[in-house]
Amino acid sequence: MTCTRQASDEQIRQAAVKVLRLNDLGTMTTAAPNLYPHMWSWDAAFVTIGLSRVSVPRAIQELRTLLSAQWSTGMIPHIVFSDNATGYFPGPERWGTDSVAARPAGVRTSGICQPPVHAIALRHVVDRGRENGGSDQSAAEAFLEESFEQWMAWHRWLVDARDPDGTGLIEIHHGWESGFDNSPRWDAAYGRVRPGRVEPFTRRDTLHVADAAQRPDDAEYTKYLWLVQQMESVGYDDKLVPGLVDFRVRDVFFSAILAASSDGLAGLAEEIGHSTEAAELRRIASRFQNGVAATVDPVTGLARDYDVRAGEWISTRTVSGFAPLISGGEKALLEAQRDLLRGPEWMGYRGLAFALPPSTSPGSPAFKPRTYWRGPVWPFLNLLLGWASRRNGQEELCGELREASLCQLSDLAFGEYYEPFTGEPLGSLAQSWTAAAALEWLA
């Protein structure tokens, strides 16, 4: 499939830089100017990748701000709240984290986490610093040294708190932790959640989209808040939450990112002489790579999540099924996955505006082309697939994803997500990680 760009590379670059500057609060980049006025954990990692193409010191500051919110347990929370935006819901009061001893003083956060893309971002910062040389190189290498133990603590917490049984799969306790908030991956698990009394709430997300049907409905949102209340009731205690919370799923895509990031962090560890930690990280990477591979459905060829409460596999056809491409693995598995990704259910589906994978297969009964994670195309996710393709030596696939992505993003709207058949930008526009993806693709 060929496409025609609506703007030149330089126009895309200038517009993307403008978005990052618009959303820059000085020490953190908000995810978007209206709907998301705070810092999100995995957004920050992708934003850092884009920022490193513009300013290595500013990219370092992004990760440093995120690390300032790290809990003493090692957990990096999924939201770091900014001081100047009080209208977002659910805000820190709803999360009830101010009284949690593990939270760092003076920083308000949520109480859950998101996928650990950060070591991949850190690798980009170090590489950009070395390419630039001089003060950029010094700053990047100094930051690697100063922050390394915090990244180690984060990876160790994930292993110890979220995979204590050694399955090679990370257990999440809320769909928000996956980053794929309302994906049909979670429908059955959420279907078994029976909320108790939930404090009244007024949503704000539906005020910032043209069509409220793009977002989860109020019944879904009530379940989201119920899970937060359950975790808050025990102070987000890692040992108590699993026995209490109504949502327990082993997330294959989260696990794949942990495998890839641990391998990347191991390489950085070796460069600064932390050989013992590097060996530990290689073991983590291998454990979760194997865990991801073991989930692959022999019928569909897609990786699967596992519902711990129900004791059953989740086989909904979503883009998370390509988790092995992120984690890496045996040649035959990755070749089969690439064939599927390029095939008629995904990048090759008839009628797509751009040859990019929708978040849910258009051939699935769960597919909804305009609803958040139930069908639209997410630009940052395509960047991650492109990065993994290049890492795996698949320059051709990376090139295909790059060309289609730049065609998509040449509308200069930098949408949160895109309608797969019309190419219409949806959700919140001027999205930071979408702009960051554009900058990295241009490079």
C-alpha positions in Angstrom: 0.0 0.0 0.0 1.4 3.4 -1.0 0.3 6.7 0.6 0.8 10.4 0.0 1.9 12.7 2.8 0.0 15.8 3.5 3.1 17.6 4.8 6.9 17.5 4.3 9.3 15.9 6.7 10.4 19.4 7.9 6.8 20.5 8.4 6.1 17.3 10.4 9.2 17.9 12.5 8.4 21.6 13.2 4.8 20.7 14.2 5.8 17.9 16.4 8.4 20.0 18.2 5.7 22.7 18.7 3.4 20.1 20.4 6.1 19.1 22.8 6.8 22.7 23.7 3.1 23.4 24.1 2.8 20.6 26.6 6.0 21.3 28.4 5.6 22.4 32.0 9.4 22.8 32.4 10.2 19.6 34.3 7.5 17.4 32.9 5.6 17.1 29.7 1.8 16.7 30.0 0.4 13.9 28.0 -2.0 16.4 26.2 -3.0 20.0 26.7 -6.6 19.5 28.0 -7.6 15.9 28.6 -4.3 14.7 30.2 -2.7 17.6 32.1 -0.3 15.4 34.1 2.6 13.0 33.5 1.9 9.4 32.6 4.6 6.8 33.1 4.8 5.1 29.8 3.8 8.3 27.9 6.9 9.9 29.6 9.2 7.1 28.2 8.0 7.7 24.6 8.1 11.5 25.1 11.7 11.1 26.2 12.5 9.3 23.0 11.2 12.2 21.0 12.7 14.8 23.2 16.2 13.2 22.9 16.0 14.2 19.2 15.5 17.8 20.2 17.3 18.3 23.5 19.2 15.6 25.4 19.2 17.7 28.7 15.4 18.1 28.4 15.0 14.4 27.7 17.0 13.6 30.8 14.9 16.0 32.9 11.7 14.1 31.8 13.0 10.8 33.2 14.4 12.5 36.3 11.0 14.0 37.1 9.4 10.6 36.7 12.0 9.0 39.0 11.3 11.7 41.6 7.9 10.0 42.0 9.2 6.5 42.5 7.9 4.8 45.6 10.3 3.4 48.2 9.2 -0.1 47.1 10.6 0.5 43.7 7.3 1.0 42.0 7.0 3.8 39.4 3.4 5.1 39.5 1.4 5.5 36.4 0.5 9.2 37.0 2.7 12.0 38.5 0.3 14.9 39.2 1.3 18.4 38.2 0.6 21.3 40.5 -1.2 23.5 38.1 -4.0 21.3 36.9 -6.6 20.4 39.5 -9.6 19.5 37.3 -8.5 16.0 36.1 -10.5 13.1 37.4 -9.6 10.8 39.1 -7.1 13.2 40.9 -4.8 12.4 43.8 -7.6 12.7 46.4 -9.5 9.9 44.7 -6.4 7.7 44.6 -5.9 8.2 48.4 -2.1 7.9 48.1 -1.2 10.9 50.2 -1.1 8.8 53.3 0.9 5.9 51.8 4.3 5.8 53.4 6.0 4.4 50.3 5.1 7.5 48.3 7.9 10.1 48.2 7.2 13.3 50.2 6.0 16.3 48.2 5.0 14.3 45.1 1.4 13.3 44.4 0.9 10.2 42.4 -1.6 7.4 41.6 -1.2 4.0 43.2 -0.7 1.7 40.3 1.9 1.3 37.5 2.2 1.0 33.7 4.5 -0.9 31.3 8.3 -0.3 31.9 9.3 1.2 28.6 11.8 3.4 30.4 15.0 1.5 29.8 14.3 1.7 26.1 14.0 5.4 26.4 17.2 5.6 28.5 19.0 3.7 25.8 17.9 6.4 23.3 19.0 9.2 25.6 22.5 7.7 26.0 22.8 7.0 22.3 21.7 10.5 21.3 24.1 12.0 23.8 27.0 10.0 22.4 26.0 10.9 18.9 26.1 14.6 19.8 29.2 14.4 21.9 30.4 17.2 24.3 28.1 18.2 27.1 25.2 16.1 25.8 27.3 13.0 26.1 28.6 13.9 29.5 25.1 14.6 30.8 23.6 11.4 29.3 26.3 9.2 30.7 26.2 10.9 34.1 22.4 10.4 34.3 22.8 6.7 33.5 25.2 6.4 36.4 23.1 8.4 38.8 19.8 6.7 38.0 20.8 3.1 37.4 20.0 1.8 40.9 16.5 3.3 40.6 15.8 1.5 37.3 17.1 -1.7 38.9 14.7 -1.2 41.8 11.8 -0.7 39.4 12.6 -3.9 37.5 13.1 -5.9 40.7 9.8 -4.6 42.1 7.9 -5.8 39.0 9.5 -9.3 39.3 9.0 -9.7 43.0 5.6 -8.0 43.5 3.9 -8.9 40.2 5.4 -12.3 39.4 6.1 -13.9 42.7 5.3 -17.4 41.4 7.9 -17.2 38.6 5.4 -17.6 35.7 7.3 -15.1 33.4 4.1 -13.0 33.2 3.3 -9.8 35.0 0.1 -9.7 37.0 -1.9 -6.5 36.7 -4.7 -5.4 39.1 -6.4 -2.8 36.9 -6.9 -2.4 33.1 -5.3 1.0 33.5 -2.0 -0.7 34.4 -1.8 -2.3 31.0 -2.1 1.0 29.2 -4.8 -0.7 27.0 -7.4 0.7 29.3 -10.7 -0.5 27.9 -9.4 -3.2 25.5 -11.7 -6.1 24.9 -8.9 -8.2 26.3 -10.4 -7.3 29.7 -14.1 -7.7 29.0 -14.6 -11.1 30.6 -12.4 -10.1 33.7 -14.4 -6.9 34.1 -17.6 -8.8 33.6 -17.0 -10.6 36.8 -16.3 -7.4 38.8 -19.3 -6.5 41.0 -18.7 -3.1 42.5 -19.8 -2.3 46.0 -20.6 1.3 47.0 -18.5 3.7 44.9 -18.3 7.3 45.8 -20.2 9.6 43.4 -18.0 11.0 40.6 -18.1 13.4 37.7 -16.0 12.4 34.7 -14.0 14.9 32.7 -12.6 12.8 29.9 -15.9 12.9 27.9 -15.8 16.7 27.9 -12.7 16.6 25.7 -13.7 14.4 22.8 -16.2 15.1 20.0 -18.1 11.9 20.6 -18.4 10.4 24.1 -18.9 6.9 22.5 -15.1 6.9 21.9 -14.6 6.5 25.7 -15.6 3.8 28.2 -19.2 4.2 29.5 -20.1 5.1 33.1 -20.8 1.4 34.1 -17.2 0.5 33.0 -15.8 3.6 34.8 -17.6 2.6 38.0 -15.7 -0.7 37.9 -12.4 1.1 37.4 -13.1 3.3 40.4 -14.2 0.3 42.5 -10.8 -1.4 41.9 -9.0 1.8 42.9 -11.1 1.8 46.1 -10.2 -1.8 46.8 -6.5 -1.2 46.5 -6.6 2.1 48.4 -8.4 0.3 51.3 -5.2 -1.7 52.0 -2.8 1.2 51.3 -1.7 -0.4 48.0 0.1 -3.1 50.0 1.8 -5.4 47.5 1.1 -8.5 49.7 -2.5 -7.7 50.5 -3.8 -6.4 47.1 -3.8 -9.8 45.2 -6.1 -11.4 47.8 -8.5 -8.6 47.7 -8.8 -7.0 44.3 -11.4 -8.3 41.9 -9.2 -7.9 38.8 -6.1 -10.2 38.4 -4.8 -10.8 34.9 -1.3 -11.8 33.7 -0.6 -9.3 31.0 1.4 -10.7 28.1 2.2 -7.3 26.5 3.4 -5.7 29.7 5.5 -8.8 30.2 7.0 -8.5 26.8 8.0 -4.9 27.4 9.6 -6.0 30.7 11.6 -8.6 28.8 12.8 -6.1 26.2 13.5 -3.3 28.7 15.5 -5.7 31.0 17.6 -6.8 28.1 18.2 -3.2 27.2 19.0 -2.2 30.7 21.4 -5.1 30.9 23.4 -3.7 28.0 23.6 -0.3 29.7 24.6 -2.0 33.0 27.5 -3.7 31.2 28.7 -0.4 29.8 29.1 1.1 33.3 30.6 -1.9 34.9 27.6 -3.4 36.7 28.2 -6.9 35.6 26.3 -8.6 38.4 23.2 -6.5 37.8 23.6 -7.1 34.0 23.5 -10.9 34.6 20.4 -10.5 36.8 18.7 -8.4 34.1 19.5 -11.0 31.4 17.9 -13.6 33.6 14.8 -11.5 34.0 14.7 -10.9 30.2 14.9 -14.6 29.5 12.3 -15.5 32.1 9.7 -13.1 30.6 10.6 -13.8 27.0 9.9 -17.5 27.7 6.8 -16.6 29.6 5.4 -14.6 26.7 6.3 -17.4 24.2 4.5 -20.0 26.3 1.2 -18.1 25.9 1.0 -18.3 22.1 -2.3 -19.8 20.9 -1.5 -22.7 18.6 -4.6 -22.0 16.6 -4.4 -18.2 16.1 -0.6 -17.7 16.5 -1.3 -14.8 18.8 0.0 -14.4 22.4 -2.6 -14.5 25.2 -3.3 -13.0 28.6 -4.3 -15.2 31.5 -7.2 -14.4 33.8 -6.0 -15.5 37.3 -9.4 -15.3 39.0 -11.2 -17.4 36.3 -8.3 -19.7 35.6 -8.5 -19.3 31.8 -6.8 -17.9 28.8 -7.9 -14.7 27.1 -7.9 -15.1 23.4 -9.4 -11.9 22.1 -7.7 -10.8 18.9 -5.9 -7.6 19.8 -2.6 -6.1 18.9 -1.2 -7.3 22.2 -1.1 -10.7 20.6 2.1 -9.6 18.9 3.9 -9.4 22.3 6.6 -11.9 21.1 7.7 -9.3 18.5 8.5 -7.0 21.4 10.0 -9.5 23.8 12.0 -11.3 21.1 12.4 -15.0 20.9 12.9 -18.0 18.6 13.3 -17.2 14.9 10.3 -19.4 13.8 7.9 -17.7 16.2 8.9 -14.2 15.2 8.7 -15.1 11.5 5.1 -16.4 12.1 4.2 -13.3 14.0 5.5 -11.0 11.3 3.5 -12.9 8.7 0.4 -12.5 10.8 1.1 -8.8 11.4 1.4 -8.1 7.7 -1.6 -10.4 6.9 -5.2 -9.7 6.0 -6.4 -9.5 9.6 -4.0 -6.7 10.5 -1.8 -4.4 8.4 -3.2 -6.0 5.2 -6.9 -5.7 6.1 -8.9 -4.4 3.2 -9.8 -0.7 3.3 -7.4 0.5 5.9 -6.4 4.2 5.5 -2.8 3.3 6.3 -1.2 -0.1 6.5 -0.9 0.0 10.3 -2.4 -2.5 12.8 -5.6 -1.6 14.5 -5.7 -2.1 18.3 -8.3 -4.9 17.8 -8.5 -7.0 14.7 -11.3 -5.7 12.3 -12.2 -9.3 11.9 -13.0 -9.7 15.6 -16.6 -9.3 16.9 -15.2 -7.0 19.6 -13.9 -4.5 17.0 -15.1 -0.9 17.2 -13.2 1.5 14.9 -13.8 4.7 16.9 -13.7 3.5 20.5 -10.4 3.9 22.4 -8.5 0.6 22.6 -11.3 -1.4 20.8 -10.2 -0.7 17.3 -8.4 2.6 16.6 -4.7 2.7 15.5 -2.3 4.1 18.1 0.9 5.8 16.7 3.2 5.2 19.7 2.5 1.5 19.5 3.6 1.4 15.9 6.8 3.1 16.9 7.4 0.4 19.5 6.8 -2.3 16.9 9.2 -0.5 14.5 11.9 -0.3 17.2 11.5 -4.0 17.9 11.6 -4.8 14.2 14.9 -3.0 13.8 16.3 -4.6 16.9 15.4 -8.0 15.4 17.1 -7.2 12.1 13.8 -6.7 10.2 14.6 -3.3 8.5 12.0 -4.0 5.8 9.1 -4.2 8.3 10.4 -1.2 10.2 10.5 0.7 6.9 6.9 -0.2 6.2 5.7 0.9 9.6 7.7 4.1 9.3 6.3 5.1 5.9 2.7 4.4 6.8 3.1 6.2 10.2 4.6 9.3 8.7 1.7 9.4 6.2 -0.8 9.1 9.0 0.9 11.8 11.1 1.4 14.2 8.2 -2.1 15.6 9.0 -0.2 17.4 11.8 -3.1 16.8 14.3 -1.0 14.3 16.4 -4.2 12.5 17.5 -4.2 10.2 20.5 -5.5 7.5 18.2 -6.8 7.2 14.7 -9.9 5.7 13.0 -8.4 2.8 10.9 -10.4 3.2 7.8 -10.9 7.0 7.4 -7.6 8.0 9.1 -9.5 10.6 11.2 -7.6 11.7 14.3 -9.6 10.8 17.5 -9.3 11.4 21.2 -7.2 14.2 22.5 -5.2 16.1 19.8 -1.7 17.5 20.2 -0.8 14.3 22.0 2.8 14.4 23.3 3.7 10.8 22.7 2.3 10.9 19.2 4.4 14.0 18.4 7.4 12.2 19.9 6.8 9.1 17.7 6.8 11.4 14.7 10.2 12.9 15.7 11.7 9.5 16.1 10.3 8.2 12.8 11.8 11.2 11.0 15.2 10.4 12.4 
